[in-house]
Amino acid sequence: MPDDQILSESAFHAVINAPIQRVNIADWLFNLPEAEYQRCAPPDHITAGYTTTDDGRPMSINVEQIGDGLVVQHYVADPAGPHHCRMVSLSDVYTASGRTKIKVVWELSVKPIDEGRCEYTNSVLALATPEFLDFIDRQGLTLQQAAAARQVASADHNSRETPLFAKSIERRALTAA
């Protein structure tokens, strides 16, 4: 999709006080209890669940509030590993003006800082779909207007969840057998 279809893009970093060898993002993500997910961005995170696609790929279902939209994300892992997960979703967005879809790419990664710490990066890219472009056109909005609003809301959300995700990953790393 061309760059002009980007709705929002943000990446934030936080330190995990655990050796990278103990960190397993995929294990954390696919075993994250609902209450822990909710603690990672209150009050935005509503619920999370885990399943697989028909062909067996790991899938995370997340429901959260981003700005004025309720977003139901159907993240499919591509790939899912201990130090990097790339999650791709064709997400349902519910607003006061109706329902639409956007594509979201969520990347979670860690890299070592030293023997006892690593840096976590939480990156989120939202892209317009043809359905979304029709949706905003019916409302008399331009892509630039919609993107500006989404950028503010998404970056705010990501900046708040990143350090809390890092602490959650850290707790799991330090308590894992």
Secondary structure, DSSP 8 states (H G I E B T S, - for coil): --GGGEEEEEEEEEEE-S-GGG--HHHHHTT--HHHHHHTSTTTEEEEEEEE-TT--EEEEEEEEETTEEEEEEEEEEEE-SSEEEEEEEEEEEETTEEEEEEEEEEEEEEEEETTEEEEEEEEEEEE-HHHHHHHHHTT--HHHHHHHHHHHHHHHHHHHHHHHHHHHHHHHHH--
